[in-house]
Amino acid sequence: RNGTTAFSNTNSTYEGSIVEGYVNNYKTILESDYGVDVVEARLISYDELTDSETFACVEYEYCSDKYPWIYSTSYWSGSADDTELVWSVYSNGRFGNDDCFYDIDFGVRPVITISRDYL
């Protein structure tokens, strides 16, 4: 679970995965259309979602209602669980795991880091 990237050909990167195109599309739009210097574009991790100081998502339970935008839509995280399913956030606030082949039900929500120079 920790350190494992979902949808990837290796355990350390999503390069070459089905997600790469989606994440890179967001990055390209920001850079090309808006002139933003994107430092990093990736999927949110299990560790970030379950951090008690921020989103406080609990396995098979719910995410904190402190940040409702974190579950305003259903999407996959960038982390797989121990059974090779992908940790997912559901639009009702639930945090669980699902098979990544259900692309009709889930999307991706990239975490995008932009250069401070742009701010």
N, CA, C and O of each residue as an XYZ file, in Angstrom:
476
protein
N       0.832     -1.183      0.000
C       0.000      0.000      0.000
C       0.865      1.231      0.000
O       0.785      2.008     -0.951
N       1.676      1.459      0.987
C       2.514      2.655      1.044
C       3.642      2.559      0.021
O       4.371      1.568     -0.020
N       3.775      3.573     -0.784
C       4.851      3.607     -1.764
C       4.524      2.891     -3.055
O       5.341      2.893     -3.975
N       3.376      2.287     -3.155
C       2.991      1.599     -4.379
C       2.106      2.521     -5.197
O       1.135      3.081     -4.688
N       2.446      2.674     -6.454
C       1.672      3.548     -7.318
C       0.704      2.723     -8.153
O       1.093      1.750     -8.798
N      -0.536      3.116     -8.131
C      -1.563      2.397     -8.875
C      -1.410      2.603    -10.376
O      -0.852      3.602    -10.829
N      -1.904      1.662    -11.119
C      -1.945      1.705    -12.587
C      -0.576      1.683    -13.243
O      -0.471      2.054    -14.412
N       0.456      1.276    -12.568
C       1.770      1.417    -13.179
C       2.380      0.097    -13.593
O       1.944     -0.975    -13.173
N       3.396      0.200    -14.424
C       4.152     -0.967    -14.844
C       5.238     -1.300    -13.825
O       5.770     -2.410    -13.821
N       5.559     -0.357    -12.978
C       6.545     -0.570    -11.922
C       5.959     -0.055    -10.623
O       4.898      0.570    -10.631
N       6.625     -0.305     -9.515
C       6.118      0.155     -8.231
C       6.538      1.572     -7.896
O       6.135      2.082     -6.851
N       7.319      2.224     -8.718
C       7.835      3.537     -8.342
C       7.359      4.678     -9.223
O       7.619      5.837     -8.900
N       6.682      4.402    -10.307
C       6.270      5.476    -11.204
C       5.007      5.097    -11.960
O       4.734      3.913    -12.155
N       4.244      6.077    -12.383
C       3.074      5.795    -13.202
C       3.389      5.963    -14.681
O       2.480      5.905    -15.510
N       4.651      6.168    -15.030
C       5.044      6.334    -16.421
C       4.630      5.111    -17.232
O       4.898      3.977    -16.835
N       3.993      5.338    -18.342
C       3.556      4.255    -19.199
C       2.220      3.659    -18.793
O       1.758      2.707    -19.421
N       1.591      4.197    -17.758
C       0.329      3.647    -17.285
C      -0.838      4.350    -17.967
O      -0.653      5.321    -18.700
N      -2.043      3.845    -17.713
C      -3.225      4.465    -18.299
C      -3.498      5.832    -17.697
O      -4.180      6.652    -18.311
N      -2.981      6.085    -16.519
C      -3.193      7.362    -15.846
C      -2.278      8.448    -16.398
O      -2.628      9.627    -16.361
N      -1.130      8.071    -16.900
C      -0.150      9.048    -17.357
C      -0.764     10.043    -18.333
O      -0.516     11.244    -18.226
N      -1.553      9.566    -19.272
C      -2.169     10.449    -20.248
C      -3.108     11.458    -19.622
O      -3.127     12.622    -20.023
N      -3.887     11.027    -18.642
C      -4.806     11.933    -17.969
C      -4.061     13.016    -17.195
O      -4.373     14.200    -17.320
N      -3.091     12.613    -16.406
C      -2.340     13.560    -15.580
C      -1.553     14.517    -16.462
O      -1.553     15.725    -16.221
N      -0.891     13.997    -17.473
C      -0.120     14.855    -18.368
C      -1.009     15.815    -19.148
O      -0.569     16.907    -19.509
N      -2.251     15.425    -19.413
C      -3.175     16.314    -20.105
C      -3.447     17.567    -19.275
O      -3.446     18.676    -19.808
N      -3.680     17.394    -17.970
C      -3.877     18.546    -17.080
C      -2.635     19.432    -17.084
O      -2.729     20.657    -17.166
N      -1.486     18.802    -16.994
C      -0.217     19.537    -16.971
C      -0.037     20.331    -18.264
O       0.333     21.504    -18.223
N      -0.290     19.709    -19.389
C      -0.136     20.357    -20.693
C      -1.081     21.549    -20.836
O      -0.679     22.604    -21.327
N      -2.323     21.385    -20.413
C      -3.288     22.485    -20.507
C      -2.826     23.672    -19.673
O      -2.856     24.809    -20.143
N      -2.402     23.421    -18.451
C      -1.944     24.515    -17.588
C      -0.714     25.212    -18.171
O      -0.614     26.438    -18.142
N       0.210     24.427    -18.695
C       1.437     25.021    -19.236
C       1.193     25.725    -20.561
O       1.631     26.860    -20.749
N       0.503     25.069    -21.476
C       0.303     25.630    -22.820
C      -0.740     26.743    -22.866
O      -0.499     27.805    -23.439
N      -1.884     26.499    -22.268
C      -2.988     27.445    -22.366
C      -2.907     28.598    -21.373
O      -3.401     29.691    -21.648
N      -2.283     28.358    -20.218
C      -2.268     29.376    -19.175
C      -0.869     29.859    -18.801
O      -0.729     30.752    -17.966
N       0.156     29.285    -19.403
C       1.522     29.714    -19.135
C       2.015     29.418    -17.725
O       2.918     30.090    -17.229
N       1.428     28.417    -17.080
C       1.794     28.057    -15.715
C       2.991     27.112    -15.740
O       3.034     26.181    -16.544
N       3.959     27.349    -14.863
C       5.111     26.456    -14.734
C       4.742     25.345    -13.758
O       4.745     25.552    -12.545
N       4.422     24.162    -14.291
C       4.036     23.019    -13.466
C       5.286     22.283    -13.012
O       6.052     21.785    -13.837
N       5.491     22.213    -11.720
C       6.643     21.527    -11.144
C       6.385     20.025    -11.083
O       7.278     19.220    -11.346
N       5.146     19.657    -10.731
C       4.810     18.242    -10.578
C       3.322     18.044    -10.818
O       2.505     18.879    -10.429
N       2.974     16.936    -11.459
C       1.587     16.541    -11.652
C       1.522     15.045    -11.382
O       2.221     14.260    -12.023
N       0.677     14.654    -10.428
C       0.588     13.253    -10.019
C      -0.770     13.011     -9.384
O      -1.581     13.930     -9.271
N      -1.015     11.786     -8.974
C      -2.242     11.469     -8.255
C      -1.990     11.546     -6.757
O      -0.869     11.327     -6.298
N      -3.027     11.856     -6.000
C      -2.920     11.930     -4.551
C      -2.650     10.529     -4.000
O      -3.156      9.542     -4.534
N      -1.866     10.444     -2.947
C      -1.470      9.151     -2.396
C      -2.341      8.726     -1.212
O      -3.039      9.544     -0.611
N      -2.286      7.457     -0.896
C      -2.959      6.910      0.275
C      -2.503      7.641      1.530
O      -3.325      8.006      2.371
N      -1.205      7.855      1.659
C      -0.672      8.526      2.847
C      -1.231      9.937      3.001
O      -1.536     10.363      4.115
N      -1.366     10.658      1.904
C      -1.920     12.015      1.965
C      -3.397     11.984      2.360
O      -3.847     12.798      3.167
N      -4.140     11.050      1.795
C      -5.570     10.969      2.089
C      -5.846     10.557      3.528
O      -6.827     11.004      4.122
N      -4.990      9.710      4.095
C      -5.231      9.204      5.445
C      -4.512      9.997      6.525
O      -4.628      9.662      7.704
N      -3.780     11.029      6.161
C      -3.088     11.856      7.150
C      -4.120     12.498      8.079
O      -5.023     13.199      7.623
N      -3.980     12.256      9.368
C      -4.969     12.750     10.337
C      -4.999     14.265     10.452
O      -5.975     14.826     10.950
N      -3.962     14.927     10.006
C      -3.909     16.387     10.079
C      -4.610     17.064      8.905
O      -4.927     18.252      8.974
N      -4.855     16.320      7.834
C      -5.473     16.942      6.658
C      -6.819     16.294      6.345
O      -7.828     16.657      6.949
N      -6.854     15.352      5.422
C      -8.118     14.828      4.919
C      -8.707     13.741      5.804
O      -9.911     13.492      5.760
N      -7.885     13.102      6.593
C      -8.319     12.123      7.597
C      -9.275     11.070      7.040
O     -10.274     10.741      7.680
N      -8.979     10.544      5.865
C      -9.799      9.465      5.316
C      -9.472      8.178      6.074
O      -8.312      7.908      6.383
N     -10.492      7.399      6.365
C     -10.324      6.145      7.102
C     -10.742      5.002      6.195
O     -11.805      5.051      5.575
N      -9.904      3.970      6.116
C     -10.188      2.826      5.254
C     -11.602      2.301      5.473
O     -12.015      2.056      6.606
N     -12.337      2.130      4.377
C     -13.691      1.593      4.345
C     -14.679      2.430      5.161
O     -15.771      1.970      5.492
N     -14.292      3.630      5.471
C     -15.151      4.565      6.197
C     -15.264      5.830      5.353
O     -15.527      5.755      4.153
N     -15.068      6.985      5.971
C     -15.266      8.250      5.276
C     -14.095      9.196      5.477
O     -13.274      9.017      6.377
N     -14.036     10.207      4.617
C     -13.050     11.273      4.743
C     -13.646     12.387      5.596
O     -14.866     12.538      5.672
N     -12.793     13.149      6.226
C     -13.238     14.259      7.070
C     -14.099     15.220      6.259
O     -13.808     15.487      5.093
N     -15.154     15.736      6.873
C     -15.991     16.706      6.168
C     -15.430     18.121      6.258
O     -16.072     19.084      5.837
N     -14.228     18.234      6.811
C     -13.559     19.533      6.898
C     -13.224     20.080      5.507
O     -13.238     21.291      5.289
N     -12.921     19.172      4.569
C     -12.581     19.556      3.191
C     -13.515     18.822      2.228
O     -13.101     17.828      1.631
N     -14.746     19.271      2.057
C     -15.695     18.540      1.211
C     -15.271     18.446     -0.255
O     -15.729     17.551     -0.965
N     -14.418     19.337     -0.717
C     -13.978     19.264     -2.102
C     -13.156     18.006     -2.357
O     -13.020     17.584     -3.506
N     -12.600     17.394     -1.299
C     -11.786     16.187     -1.495
C     -12.650     15.034     -2.001
O     -12.131     14.096     -2.607
N     -13.972     15.091     -1.758
C     -14.849     14.024     -2.247
C     -16.021     14.568     -3.067
O     -17.096     13.969     -3.083
N     -15.823     15.671     -3.730
C     -16.893     16.234     -4.550
C     -17.133     15.422     -5.823
O     -18.137     15.625     -6.506
N     -16.239     14.526     -6.140
C     -16.383     13.628     -7.274
C     -15.689     12.315     -6.928
O     -14.848     12.279     -6.030
N     -16.027     11.249     -7.624
C     -15.395      9.945     -7.381
C     -14.135      9.825     -8.227
O     -14.150     10.105     -9.426
N     -13.032      9.403     -7.583
C     -11.777      9.275     -8.318
C     -10.845      8.280     -7.647
O     -10.986      7.957     -6.467
N      -9.880      7.801     -8.441
C      -8.854      6.896     -7.938
C      -7.728      7.707     -7.324
O      -7.426      8.815     -7.768
N      -7.118      7.145     -6.305
C      -5.894      7.737     -5.775
C      -4.729      7.146     -6.569
O      -4.942      6.389     -7.516
N      -3.527      7.484     -6.194
C      -2.349      6.930     -6.849
C      -1.776      5.746     -6.120
O      -0.643      5.350     -6.392
N      -2.531      5.159     -5.186
C      -2.005      4.059     -4.371
C      -2.877      2.815     -4.461
O      -4.105      2.881     -4.409
N      -2.208      1.695     -4.596
C      -2.899      0.409     -4.587
C      -2.918     -0.145     -3.164
O      -2.053      0.174     -2.348
N      -3.913     -0.975     -2.883
C      -3.934     -1.621     -1.568
C      -3.156     -2.930     -1.639
O      -2.507     -3.207     -2.647
N      -3.212     -3.728     -0.596
C      -2.456     -4.977     -0.539
C      -2.985     -6.051     -1.471
O      -2.294     -7.039     -1.722
N      -4.201     -5.882     -1.994
C      -4.794     -6.887     -2.869
C      -4.788     -6.437     -4.327
O      -5.464     -7.038     -5.163
N      -4.044     -5.406     -4.634
C      -3.901     -4.854     -5.984
C      -5.132     -4.093     -6.469
O      -5.269     -3.816     -7.661
N      -6.023     -3.759     -5.542
C      -7.109     -2.847     -5.881
C      -6.598     -1.432     -5.650
O      -5.549     -1.247     -5.033
N      -7.308     -0.456     -6.127
C      -6.865      0.930     -6.029
C      -7.700      1.659     -4.985
O      -8.925      1.544     -4.967
N      -7.030      2.407     -4.115
C      -7.750      3.211     -3.119
C      -8.507      4.303     -3.851
O      -7.949      5.004     -4.695
N      -9.775      4.440     -3.522
C     -10.649      5.371     -4.219
C     -11.400      6.253     -3.239
O     -11.709      5.852     -2.117
N     -11.684      7.461     -3.691
C     -12.529      8.387     -2.937
C     -13.841      8.477     -3.710
O     -13.851      8.692     -4.922
N     -14.936      8.309     -2.994
C     -16.253      8.332     -3.606
C     -16.926      9.681     -3.352
O     -16.622     10.353     -2.366
N     -17.815     10.066     -4.220
C     -18.460     11.376     -4.112
C     -19.358     11.523     -2.873
O     -19.795     12.629     -2.556
N     -19.630     10.428     -2.181
C     -20.394     10.514     -0.938
C     -19.474     10.621      0.286
O     -19.943     10.603      1.424
N     -18.159     10.734      0.043
C     -17.190     10.873      1.128
C     -16.552      9.575      1.568
O     -15.624      9.588      2.378
N     -17.033      8.438      1.046
C     -16.482      7.140      1.430
C     -15.073      6.985      0.871
O     -14.759      7.497     -0.203
N     -14.229      6.273      1.610
C     -12.861      5.982      1.184
C     -12.689      4.473      1.206
O     -12.726      3.857      2.272
N     -12.502      3.878      0.049
C     -12.375      2.423     -0.031
C     -11.469      2.023     -1.165
O     -10.654      2.816     -1.635
N     -11.612      0.793     -1.603
C     -10.791      0.322     -2.709
C     -11.681     -0.264     -3.791
O     -12.781     -0.745     -3.518
N     -11.197     -0.218     -5.007
C     -11.949     -0.698     -6.151
C     -10.998     -1.180     -7.225
O      -9.806     -0.874     -7.217
N     -11.555     -1.937     -8.142
C     -10.804     -2.409     -9.294
C     -10.668     -1.242    -10.268
O     -11.659     -0.580    -10.577
N      -9.486     -0.988    -10.744
C      -9.254      0.182    -11.604
C      -9.881      0.048    -12.987
O      -9.786      0.977    -13.789
N     -10.507     -1.060    -13.283
C     -11.139     -1.220    -14.592
C     -12.509     -0.558    -14.661
O     -13.098     -0.475    -15.738
N     -13.022     -0.090    -13.537
C     -14.319      0.574    -13.517
C     -14.169      2.048    -13.860
O     -14.519      2.917    -13.062
N     -13.651      2.325    -15.041
C     -13.365      3.706    -15.418
C     -14.617      4.525    -15.685
O     -14.536      5.750    -15.770
N     -15.756      3.892    -15.817
C     -16.978      4.655    -16.034
C     -17.448      5.311    -14.733
O     -18.168      6.309    -14.758
N     -17.037      4.747    -13.609
C     -17.464      5.247    -12.310
C     -16.482      6.214    -11.660
O     -16.880      7.042    -10.841
N     -15.206      6.118    -12.017
C     -14.171      6.909    -11.367
C     -13.344      7.672    -12.386
O     -13.182      7.240    -13.528
N     -12.830      8.798    -11.961
C     -11.913      9.566    -12.776
C     -10.601      9.705    -12.039
O     -10.301      8.927    -11.133
N      -9.832     10.680    -12.422
C      -8.605     11.004    -11.710
C      -8.672     12.461    -11.305
O      -9.318     13.274    -11.967
N      -8.014     12.779    -10.233
C      -7.954     14.155     -9.749
C      -6.488     14.431     -9.428
O      -6.035     14.151     -8.318
N      -5.756     14.968    -10.372
C      -4.326     15.181    -10.147
C      -4.018     16.196     -9.055
O      -4.756     17.160     -8.845
N      -2.926     15.956     -8.380
C      -2.343     16.934     -7.465
C      -1.312     17.660     -8.315
O      -0.377     17.044     -8.826
N      -1.481     18.954     -8.466
C      -0.599     19.725     -9.344
C       0.128     20.769     -8.510
O      -0.479     21.587     -7.819
N       1.440     20.709     -8.601
C       2.277     21.687     -7.903
C       2.812     22.674     -8.947
O       3.437     22.279     -9.931
N       2.553     23.961     -8.711
C       3.031     24.965     -9.657
C       4.168     25.764     -9.012
O       4.315     25.789     -7.790
N       4.944     26.396     -9.837
C       6.073     27.195     -9.372
C       5.583     28.388     -8.560
O       4.564     28.996     -8.888
N       6.306     28.714     -7.510
C       5.983     29.896     -6.719
C       6.071     31.176     -7.548
O       5.409     32.168     -7.244
N       6.885     31.146     -8.586
C       7.044     32.310     -9.446
C       5.743     32.707    -10.118
O       5.546     33.869    -10.475
N       4.844     31.725    -10.290
C       3.592     31.988    -10.959
C       2.604     32.692    -10.013
O       1.722     33.424    -10.463
N       2.759     32.468     -8.722
C       1.824     33.043     -7.743
C       2.060     34.481     -7.632
O       1.381     35.160     -6.862
